[in-house]
Amino acid sequence: MQWLIQHPEFLENNLYIGGGSYSGIPVPMVVQHLYDNREGGGSPPLNLKLRGYVLGNPITDIHIDLNARIPFAHGFALISNRLYQSAKANCNGDYANANASGQQCELNVIKMEETHKL
């Protein structure tokens, strides 16, 4: 915002915001803030021509994203059925908190991460 205040000649341009990976967390919040304060509603008033945003391979919820890696990798045969079934039984689907789920869960997740770089 400060940059646009210092360079008002760019306020007439269409604005698209993009990012990848971790930006799936802050970019939507920034866009929402800009959208909520469009048409001079913010301070200082800026009439931005916000047209959209794009996210590439974004993290949207760290817990959900981390837990989705294991079944995803198994679905592509990157993890053996035996190891996947053991992790599934021992972790109860909570692979992101493997150390809190018990020693066997933690060992399963460590083996998957070492073997398959998950």
C-alpha positions as a Markdown table, in Angstrom:
| # | Residue | x | y | z |
|---|---|---|---|---|
| 1 | Met | 0.0 | 0.0 | 0.0 |
| 2 | Gln | 2.8 | 2.4 | 0.9 |
| 3 | Trp | 4.4 | 1.8 | -2.5 |
| 4 | Leu | 1.2 | 2.8 | -4.3 |
| 5 | Ile | 0.9 | 5.9 | -2.2 |
| 6 | Gln | 4.4 | 6.9 | -3.2 |
| 7 | His | 3.7 | 5.9 | -6.9 |
| 8 | Pro | 0.2 | 7.0 | -7.6 |
| 9 | Glu | 0.7 | 6.8 | -11.4 |
| 10 | Phe | 0.2 | 3.1 | -11.0 |
| 11 | Leu | -3.2 | 3.3 | -9.4 |
| 12 | Glu | -4.8 | 3.2 | -12.8 |
| 13 | Asn | -3.3 | -0.2 | -13.7 |
| 14 | Asn | -5.3 | -3.4 | -13.2 |
| 15 | Leu | -4.1 | -5.2 | -10.2 |
| 16 | Tyr | -3.6 | -9.0 | -10.0 |
| 17 | Ile | -2.0 | -10.6 | -7.0 |
| 18 | Gly | -0.2 | -13.9 | -7.2 |
| 19 | Gly | 1.9 | -16.3 | -5.2 |
| 20 | Gly | 2.9 | -19.9 | -4.7 |
| 21 | Ser | 3.4 | -22.4 | -1.9 |
| 22 | Tyr | 3.0 | -20.7 | 1.6 |
| 23 | Ser | 1.4 | -17.6 | 0.0 |
| 24 | Gly | -1.8 | -19.6 | 0.0 |
| 25 | Ile | -2.1 | -18.3 | 3.6 |
| 26 | Pro | -1.4 | -14.5 | 3.4 |
| 27 | Val | -2.4 | -13.7 | -0.3 |
| 28 | Pro | -6.2 | -14.4 | 0.2 |
| 29 | Met | -6.1 | -12.3 | 3.4 |
| 30 | Val | -4.4 | -9.4 | 1.6 |
| 31 | Val | -6.8 | -9.6 | -1.3 |
| 32 | Gln | -9.8 | -9.7 | 1.1 |
| 33 | His | -8.4 | -6.6 | 2.9 |
| 34 | Leu | -8.0 | -4.8 | -0.4 |
| 35 | Tyr | -11.4 | -5.8 | -1.6 |
| 36 | Asp | -13.0 | -4.7 | 1.7 |
| 37 | Asn | -11.3 | -1.3 | 1.4 |
| 38 | Arg | -11.9 | -0.7 | -2.3 |
| 39 | Glu | -13.4 | 2.5 | -3.6 |
| 40 | Gly | -11.8 | 4.7 | -1.0 |
| 41 | Gly | -13.1 | 2.8 | 2.0 |
| 42 | Gly | -9.7 | 2.4 | 3.5 |
| 43 | Ser | -7.2 | 4.8 | 5.0 |
| 44 | Pro | -5.6 | 6.3 | 3.0 |
| 45 | Pro | -8.3 | 6.0 | 0.3 |
| 46 | Leu | -7.0 | 4.1 | -2.8 |
| 47 | Asn | -9.2 | 3.2 | -5.7 |
| 48 | Leu | -7.5 | 0.0 | -6.7 |
| 49 | Lys | -8.5 | -1.8 | -9.8 |
| 50 | Leu | -8.3 | -5.2 | -8.2 |
| 51 | Arg | -9.1 | -7.8 | -10.9 |
| 52 | Gly | -8.1 | -11.1 | -9.3 |
| 53 | Tyr | -5.5 | -13.3 | -7.7 |
| 54 | Val | -3.9 | -16.6 | -8.5 |
| 55 | Leu | -2.2 | -19.2 | -6.3 |
| 56 | Gly | 0.1 | -21.9 | -7.5 |
| 57 | Asn | 0.4 | -25.1 | -5.4 |
| 58 | Pro | -0.8 | -23.2 | -2.3 |
| 59 | Ile | -0.8 | -24.3 | 1.3 |
| 60 | Thr | -4.2 | -23.4 | 2.5 |
| 61 | Asp | -4.4 | -25.2 | 5.8 |
| 62 | Ile | -1.1 | -26.6 | 7.1 |
| 63 | His | -2.8 | -29.4 | 9.1 |
| 64 | Ile | -5.0 | -30.6 | 6.3 |
| 65 | Asp | -2.2 | -30.2 | 3.7 |
| 66 | Leu | 0.3 | -32.2 | 5.7 |
| 67 | Asn | -2.2 | -34.9 | 6.4 |
| 68 | Ala | -3.2 | -35.2 | 2.8 |
| 69 | Arg | 0.4 | -36.1 | 1.7 |
| 70 | Ile | 0.3 | -39.6 | 3.0 |
| 71 | Pro | -2.9 | -40.9 | 1.3 |
| 72 | Phe | -1.9 | -39.0 | -1.9 |
| 73 | Ala | 1.5 | -40.7 | -2.0 |
| 74 | His | -0.1 | -44.1 | -1.3 |
| 75 | Gly | -2.6 | -43.4 | -4.1 |
| 76 | Phe | 0.4 | -43.0 | -6.5 |
| 77 | Ala | 2.0 | -46.2 | -5.2 |
| 78 | Leu | 4.9 | -44.2 | -3.6 |
| 79 | Ile | 4.2 | -45.9 | -0.2 |
| 80 | Ser | 3.7 | -49.6 | 0.2 |
| 81 | Asn | 0.3 | -50.9 | 1.2 |
| 82 | Arg | 1.8 | -52.4 | 4.3 |
| 83 | Leu | 3.4 | -49.2 | 5.5 |
| 84 | Tyr | 0.4 | -47.1 | 4.6 |
| 85 | Gln | -2.0 | -49.5 | 6.5 |
| 86 | Ser | 0.3 | -49.5 | 9.5 |
| 87 | Ala | 0.4 | -45.6 | 9.5 |
| 88 | Lys | -3.3 | -45.4 | 8.9 |
| 89 | Ala | -4.0 | -47.7 | 11.9 |
| 90 | Asn | -1.5 | -46.1 | 14.2 |
| 91 | Cys | -1.9 | -42.4 | 13.3 |
| 92 | Asn | -5.7 | -42.3 | 12.9 |
| 93 | Gly | -5.3 | -40.0 | 9.9 |
| 94 | Asp | -3.3 | -37.4 | 11.9 |
| 95 | Tyr | 0.1 | -37.7 | 10.3 |
| 96 | Ala | 1.0 | -34.1 | 10.9 |
| 97 | Asn | 1.1 | -34.7 | 14.6 |
| 98 | Ala | 2.8 | -38.1 | 14.4 |
| 99 | Asn | 4.8 | -37.7 | 17.7 |
| 100 | Ala | 1.6 | -37.0 | 19.6 |
| 101 | Ser | -0.2 | -40.0 | 18.1 |
| 102 | Gly | 2.3 | -42.5 | 19.6 |
| 103 | Gln | 5.6 | -44.1 | 18.9 |
| 104 | Gln | 4.5 | -46.5 | 16.2 |
| 105 | Cys | 2.8 | -43.7 | 14.3 |
| 106 | Glu | 5.9 | -41.6 | 14.5 |
| 107 | Leu | 8.1 | -44.5 | 13.3 |
| 108 | Asn | 5.8 | -45.0 | 10.3 |
| 109 | Val | 5.9 | -41.4 | 9.4 |
| 110 | Ile | 9.6 | -41.1 | 9.8 |
| 111 | Lys | 10.1 | -44.2 | 7.5 |
| 112 | Met | 7.8 | -42.7 | 4.9 |
| 113 | Glu | 9.6 | -39.3 | 5.0 |
| 114 | Glu | 13.1 | -40.9 | 4.8 |
| 115 | Thr | 12.2 | -43.3 | 2.0 |
| 116 | His | 10.0 | -41.0 | -0.1 |
| 117 | Lys | 11.0 | -37.5 | 0.8 |
| 118 | Leu | 7.4 | -36.5 | 1.7 |
